[in-house]
Each structure stands twice: as structure tokens, then as C-alpha cells.
Amino acid sequence: IFGRPGGYIDVVDVDEPQLISETFTVDLPGDPPPSWSVTLDPAGTLNPTLSTTGGQSGDLLTFTIDTSLYPLGIYNTNLLITTDPPIAPDPFMVPVRLYVFAEVYPTYLPLITHP
């Protein structure tokens, strides 16, 4: 219902800090569609900034991570989305993970096409 299947994963180089933003539509079933609210998992080690704390079905939710705040390591949190009236599972969890490495080496693969 929400976000990208499997959640969001970002990989960054510790020496190249950046702002990472991801946006998705909170799409809910129902007639009329329920409202929703979002919080961060208090057990999470990642603290993204949220564009809003709630809305209606079809509204956008953006989270932003300032990677300069994180030293080498792996950081996780869940966006906890609750609905009113509740829709199972409630809350719905959207996993967010940030990997901060000493070096990130891009790999380029050739494009192979068939006639």
C-alpha cells in the first residue's frame, strides 16, 4: 500500500555527504479513504526529516536524510504509518536503511542488446 516494496535503501560515501530525499504516495483503500499519520520508530538509529506528519489517501510523503550526520555504519528506522479508521496491519512499517561506507566504488555494466 505504501512506499517501495521492501522499503528504501541508500548507500553513501562518508567523505561525500549529501541530502537524500525519497517521496512516495500514501495510497489507501476505502470509501471514503481513511486519513493517516506517520511517526518514526523510536528504536531506530536513523532520524530522517518528514515532510508532514499526516494526510489523506493520495497525499505525498517525503523523508530526507542528511548523511553528514552519520559516521561509518549501518542505520535503520521504520516509518510507522497508522490509519483512522485502522486498516491492518496497523501500523504499517516502511523500512528505511542507510549504509555509510569509507569508499563507494561505482560499477558500470555494458548494455547488451539483441537485434
Backbone hydrogen bonds in HBPLUS format (Angstrom, degrees):
<---DONOR---> <-ACCEPTOR-->    atom                        ^
c    i                          cat <-CA-CA->   ^        H-A-AA   ^      H-
h    n   atom  resd res      DA  || num        DHA   H-A  angle D-A-AA Bond
n    s   type  num  typ     dist DA aas  dist angle  dist       angle   num
A0007-GLY N   A0004-ARG O   2.84 MM   3  5.22 160.4  1.88 140.1 140.6     1
A0008-TYR N   A0095-PRO O   2.86 MM  87  6.25 157.6  1.91 148.4 153.9     2
A0097-ARG N   A0008-TYR O   2.84 MM  89  6.22 152.2  1.92 153.0 162.4     3
A0010-ASP N   A0097-ARG O   3.00 MM  87  6.43 153.1  2.08 152.1 160.5     4
A0099-TYR N   A0010-ASP O   2.88 MM  89  6.24 165.4  1.90 160.4 165.3     5
A0012-VAL N   A0099-TYR O   2.92 MM  87  6.30 159.8  1.96 164.6 171.1     6
A0101-PHE N   A0012-VAL O   2.96 MM  89  6.29 169.1  1.97 168.9 167.7     7
A0016-GLU N   A0013-ASP O   2.97 MM   3  5.29 165.5  1.99 116.7 120.9     8
A0014-VAL N   A0101-PHE O   2.81 MM  87  5.77 162.1  1.84 172.5 170.6     9
A0067-THR N   A0018-GLN O   2.95 MM  49  5.54 162.0  1.98 171.8 165.9    10
A0020-ILE N   A0065-ILE O   2.87 MM  45  5.12 165.2  1.90 148.4 152.7    11
A0065-ILE N   A0020-ILE O   2.76 MM  45  5.12 155.6  1.82 147.3 155.6    12
A0022-GLU N   A0063-PHE O   3.02 MM  41  5.63 157.3  2.07 158.8 166.0    13
A0063-PHE N   A0022-GLU O   2.98 MM  41  5.63 154.7  2.05 157.0 163.6    14
A0024-PHE N   A0061-LEU O   2.98 MM  37  5.55 157.5  2.03 148.6 154.8    15
A0061-LEU N   A0024-PHE O   2.82 MM  37  5.55 158.6  1.87 163.6 170.7    16
A0026-VAL N   A0059-ASP O   2.94 MM  33  5.78 171.3  1.94 175.3 172.6    17
A0058-GLY N   A0026-VAL O   2.69 MM  32  5.50 166.8  1.71 149.8 153.8    18
A0035-SER N   A0084-ASP O   3.27 MM  49  5.41 151.1  2.36 146.8 139.1    19
A0084-ASP N   A0035-SER O   2.98 MM  49  5.41 152.5  2.06 144.3 145.8    20
A0036-TRP N   A0055-GLY O   2.88 MM  19  5.46 157.4  1.93 150.9 153.0    21
A0055-GLY N   A0036-TRP O   2.92 MM  19  5.46 150.8  2.01 141.1 146.3    22
A0037-SER N   A0082-THR O   2.91 MM  45  5.43 150.6  2.00 149.5 156.5    23
A0082-THR N   A0037-SER O   2.92 MM  45  5.43 155.8  1.98 153.4 160.7    24
A0038-VAL N   A0053-THR O   2.98 MM  15  5.19 154.4  2.05 122.0 126.0    25
A0039-THR N   A0080-LEU O   3.03 MM  41  5.24 148.3  2.14 134.7 144.4    26
A0080-LEU N   A0039-THR O   2.80 MM  41  5.24 168.9  1.81 161.2 162.4    27
A0041-ASP N   A0078-ASN O   2.96 MM  37  5.22 143.0  2.10 156.5 162.8    28
A0044-GLY N   A0041-ASP O   2.96 MM   3  5.34 165.1  1.99 117.6 122.2    29
A0045-THR N   A0076-ASN O   2.67 MM  31  5.33 138.7  1.84 156.7 170.6    30
A0046-LEU N   A0076-ASN O   3.06 MM  30  5.18 132.8  2.30 131.7 127.6    31
A0049-THR N   A0064-THR O   2.80 MM  15  5.08 161.0  1.83 152.2 153.2    32
A0064-THR N   A0049-THR O   2.85 MM  15  5.08 151.1  1.93 142.0 151.7    33
A0051-SER N   A0062-THR O   2.80 MM  11  5.17 146.2  1.91 163.0 165.2    34
A0059-ASP N   A0056-GLN O   3.00 MM   3  5.72 157.4  2.05 146.7 147.9    35
A0069-LEU N   A0066-ASP O   3.20 MM   3  6.07 170.7  2.21 124.3 127.1    36
A0070-TYR N   A0067-THR O   3.17 MM   3  5.56 170.0  2.18 117.3 119.1    37
A0073-GLY N   A0100-VAL O   3.07 MM  27  5.24 164.7  2.09 136.4 139.3    38
A0100-VAL N   A0073-GLY O   2.83 MM  27  5.24 167.9  1.85 169.4 171.2    39
A0075-TYR N   A0098-LEU O   2.83 MM  23  5.08 166.3  1.85 153.0 157.7    40
A0098-LEU N   A0075-TYR O   2.80 MM  23  5.08 161.1  1.84 149.3 154.4    41
A0077-THR N   A0096-VAL O   2.97 MM  19  5.39 142.4  2.11 156.2 161.1    42
A0096-VAL N   A0077-THR O   2.90 MM  19  5.39 159.5  1.94 159.8 154.4    43
A0079-LEU N   A0094-VAL O   2.91 MM  15  4.98 165.7  1.93 135.0 138.3    44
A0094-VAL N   A0079-LEU O   2.96 MM  15  4.98 155.4  2.02 138.2 146.2    45
A0081-ILE N   A0092-PHE O   2.85 MM  11  5.06 175.1  1.85 155.8 155.6    46
A0092-PHE N   A0081-ILE O   2.79 MM  11  5.06 162.4  1.82 151.8 148.1    47
